[in-house]
Amino acid sequence: MQGELHWWQTRAFVAAMALAAIVPLLWPDIPPLVDLPGHMGRYRVQVAIGSHPELADWYDFRWQLIGNLGIDLLVIPLERVFGLELAVKLIVVAIPALTVSGLLWIAREVHGRIPATALFALPLAYSYPFQFGFVNFALAMALALNLFALWLRMARAGQLNLRALVFVPASCLLWLCHTFGWGVLGVLAFSAEMIRQHDASRGGGGRRWFDAWFRAALGCIPLALPMALMIFWRSGDHVTGQTTDWFNWRQKFNYIAMVLRDRWMAWDMASATVLFLILFKGVRDERIEYSRQLGLSALFLLIVFVLLPRIVFGSAYADMRLAPFMLAIAVIALRPRRGLSFRGAATFAALGLAFFGARLVGTTVSYWLYDREYDRVLTALDHVPQGARVVTFVGRRCQDDWTYSRLEHVSALLLERKLAYTNDQWSMAGGQLLTVKYGAAQGFAHDPSEIVTDVRCRGEWWRPVAWALAAFPRHAFDYVWLLNPPPHDPALVRGLTPIWRSGRDVLYRVDDRSVRFTLRNGVISPR
């Protein structure tokens, strides 16, 4: 396998794969990621609150040093040049490209050449956490992959002192983007250093591994400064949010199965199965083996995945976010053994490229369909004046349907485009820069008050739509926007005038604020 580079090992091929990764995001004006519109509403507050002080009546925005500021900081200079929406899109478009380049660069540094099997990991650039809209996290992870590749390259070149100098500021910037990316970089760097130190050690047996562990810990000290930032961030009185839901095995298995979750369950599950088969092939096929270095990295990430709770400091899906990257590192750990023919390697590369291409086609079609849905519902914004107060209720079922509507936070585009108040912003002190302080909205001030169901769902904060329509404070809002609402009694919208309708979706103007309802024995009736 030595000698001239094969077609999947060239720089041109890596560049082509990185460019191909952005194709699904080119058409939609707003990347159709579940949480992204909500984040865009926050970005609008941060850039506009100085010139529109009325926003301060609803939101409290304070700059703080927290490990979750990636795009929040990047949009400040880019918004001045491109406008907010295009600035956000450009940043989001870069994330899959950086993820692909990082994975292939790591594979190149560890194996000497990009193994043909590494192409099977590329669809994980559009993993479920990215689809969910965890954009600061996704950006930090993409950067972490590339920084890990740089860490390996500098070690291979013997530039250890220079590496220490480079990674002190780099690790701090990565932590500032998102804490998770810094943590994963530390795990990857430590595992790689263990193997490097073990191979360089002159000891024997267990002592050799102990020496490797100790020297690896010393080698990773340049990555440790953000620990002080973490203590400073999480020791303040302003921090809220609990850490809970440990060892939820059912959910952990689900998160592994849904690493490629997007729209079509059968297609996404079949694609995930391909990844599992490739990993299994590395165990059973004599022509393929696992790299010790990346194999240990994948093992360490698996241990972290097992130990991580579902909720960390009030932020949900902590373990779910790690699952696709754990699998990606395991896939790029694979390599052909010596003696595998060019034809055999080229077959693996062609299959991996076809797999990546098929996933890109499916994601492109999926995003086009989501974009059409966005275009349809956003025509309602033409009927809402600047600075209005809007309560939105987005219907969903208690059961976790595989296909998300991706409308859960679309109402935040009212805040982003019309500087209107919306009830879907997250309000978690210490977790982000914005908190909600609109007291008149009462229990309908922030997320998850925008989610409504047909019946009460066990273990969730979501309200039944009938209860939400009856209980929201009419004096606090000017408009009510129903998106995919569950069936409800028309009497509950008495005093609300429909001014826009598209299918089941309706935008109401609140004309009669005196309407009241009572709840007796589970029955809602007008007063």
ZIVEN-V681696 format. One line per field, one symbol per residue. phi: phi as a letter, one per 30 degrees, with the letter a starting at -180 (. if undefined). A space follows every 10 residues. Layout:
BEGIN
phi: ???
END
This chain:
BEGIN
phi: .djdddddcd dddddddddd ddeecddddc edcedeeddd ddedddccdd cbdddddcbc bbdbdbdabe dedddddddd cciddddddd dddddddddd dddddeeddd cibddedddd ddeddcdeed ddjddddddd dddddddddd eddddddicd dddddddddd ddddeddaed ddddeddddd dddedddddd dcdbhddddd dddddddddc eecceddddd dddccddddb jccaidhddd dddddddcdc dbbcdddddd dddedddddd dddcdddbbc dddddddddd ddddeddddd bbhicdidde ddeddddddd ddddadddjd dedddddedd dddddddddd dddddedddd dddeeddddd ddccdeidcb ccbcdacddd ddcddicebd ddddddcchc dbccddbbei cadcbcbddd dhdcdaecdd cbbdbdcdib ddcddddddd cddddcbcbb ccbhddeade ddcdiccdba bbiddbcccd cbdddbbbcb hiccbdd
END
